[in-house]
Amino acid sequence: MLVRKWLVVVALGASMFVACKKTVEGENKAWERNVAHVQELSVLYPGFAAALAEQRKKAEDAMTAAKAVSDPEASAKQMAQANSLLTGGFVSTLGELDGKTKTLREKLVTASTEAEHASDQAGAKAAADDAQRILKNVDEQLKTGAPDAAAAAVLVRKIDGDLSSATSNLNRVIEAANKRKQAAVKPAAAAPGGPNAPAPAPPPKVTWKCTYCGHVNDDSDKKCPNCGAPRPDPNAKKKK
């Protein structure tokens, strides 16, 4: 049984290794997809076309050298590096900026909607003003672009940092507004008759003390179970 389990583990490991192993065919297909992606970015951000072309040229030179390697396994590894060169660095970050910009615009709407308290509204306005300023600058910077890959790397890193900072500020405003709403709901829920209201306290226990032996008895006892003396009449003194 143990041998069989060991063989299964080995077989699974081997299959995963084969699946993850880089091949010339696989890297060629990845290259075609990556080239198409870079072309799309050039259309979306014309100001970065020159920088993207420079990056693509470096990657093409690396890919040509990789394909010239006779050993298929070694060739595939170098082709993978060429693919990484084409899509990595500022190219990767540039491809994420459109999604991050859309997310920031959505956060702007959410922050203005969630901030109902006066103090939250003040924070939301400050964060929203900052986000609007950053979005405007980002639009202008993306339109202007960069002349080469080195300048593009610096600019894209700054844009990415500005978008992340503005998004974090709005997230803090949204979180604070939500916490305030939750805190306001709890007292209302715990109010008398509310769904989370505490159970009413039980009535105090009534007892009586035997005048003969001092034993404390329950209210239901008609006589003292300790000495047998009858429960005194509370109206006896009044009758006298």
KALINCOR-V225757 format. One line per field, one symbol per residue. ss: DSSP state (H for helix, E for strand, C for the rest). psi: psi as a letter, one per 40 degrees, with the letter a starting at -180 (. if undefined). A space follows every 10 residues. Layout:
ss=???
psi=???
//
This chain:
ss=CHHHHHHHHH HHHHHHHHHH CCCHHHHHHH HHHHHHHHHH HHHHCHHHHH HHHHHHHHHH HHHHHHHCCC CHHHHHHHHH HHHHHHHCCH HHHHHHHHHH HHHHHHHHHH HHHHCCCHHH HHHHHHHHHH HHHHHHHHHH HHHHCCCCHH HHHHHHHHHH HHHHHHHHHH HHHHHHHHHH HHHHHHHHHH CCCCCCCCCC CCCCCCEEEC CCCCCEEECC CCECCCCCCE CCCCCHHHHC
psi=dddddddddd ddddddddde hhiddddddd dddddddddd ddddgdeedd dddddddddd dddddddehd hddddddddd ddddddeabd ddddeedddd dddddddddd ddddgdiddd dddddddddd dddddddddd ddddaididd dddddddddd dddddddddd dddddddddd ddddddddde iheideiiii iiiihhiihh edeehhiide hdihedeeii hiheedddd.
//
